[in-house]
Amino acid sequence: MARIIDGEEKNLIGKNVRKFRTEQKMSQQELSIKLETIAVYICRGSISRIEDQTRTVSDIELYGLAKILNKPIESFFEE
């Protein structure tokens, strides 16, 4: 089934992913490597696209981001 997303933004969490990552002084590459340790595979380029909201995020990827960044899932949706 095709994904239908209105507008330019393809996810709601990208800005907070960047915020939480930079608060922890973690590079996109470091985040990618840490995600691999829990079998969530997002390359550095895809993390960049998530952060600029040009890529969608699956539930498994969101779970991994929350686990590695040590944040509750709900916090990714806060403004």
C-alpha positions in Angstrom: 0.0 0.0 0.0 1.4 3.4 -0.9 2.0 6.0 1.8 0.0 9.2 1.4 1.5 12.2 3.3 0.2 15.7 2.7 2.8 18.5 2.7 6.6 18.6 2.6 7.3 17.1 6.0 7.4 13.3 6.0 7.7 12.9 9.8 6.9 14.7 13.0 9.9 13.8 15.0 13.0 15.0 13.0 13.6 18.2 14.8 13.6 16.5 18.2 15.8 13.7 16.9 18.4 16.4 16.1 17.8 18.2 19.4 18.3 15.0 21.5 21.3 13.8 19.5 23.1 17.2 19.7 22.3 17.5 23.5 24.2 14.3 23.9 27.1 15.6 21.7 26.5 12.6 19.4 27.2 12.8 15.6 24.9 11.3 13.1 27.4 8.6 12.4 27.7 7.7 16.1 23.9 7.5 16.3 23.9 5.2 13.3 26.5 2.9 14.8 24.7 2.8 18.2 21.4 1.9 16.5 23.2 -1.0 14.7 24.0 -2.5 18.1 20.2 -3.1 18.7 19.6 -4.2 15.1 18.1 -1.0 13.9 19.8 -0.1 10.6 19.6 3.6 9.7 22.6 5.0 7.8 24.1 8.4 8.5 22.5 9.9 5.4 19.0 8.6 6.4 19.4 10.1 9.9 20.1 13.4 8.2 16.9 13.0 6.1 14.9 12.1 9.2 16.2 15.2 10.9 15.3 17.5 8.0 11.9 15.7 7.8 12.4 14.4 4.2 12.2 10.7 5.2 9.5 8.7 7.0 10.3 6.9 10.2 9.0 3.4 11.0 7.8 2.3 14.4 10.8 0.1 14.9 13.1 3.0 14.0 11.3 5.3 16.4 11.7 2.6 19.1 15.4 2.4 18.4 15.9 6.1 18.4 14.1 6.4 21.8 16.2 3.6 23.3 19.6 4.9 22.1 18.8 8.6 22.8 17.3 7.5 26.2 14.1 9.5 25.8 10.5 8.4 26.1 8.7 8.0 22.7 6.2 10.7 23.6 9.0 13.3 23.9 9.8 13.0 20.2 6.3 14.5 19.5 6.6 17.5 21.8 7.2 21.0 20.3 
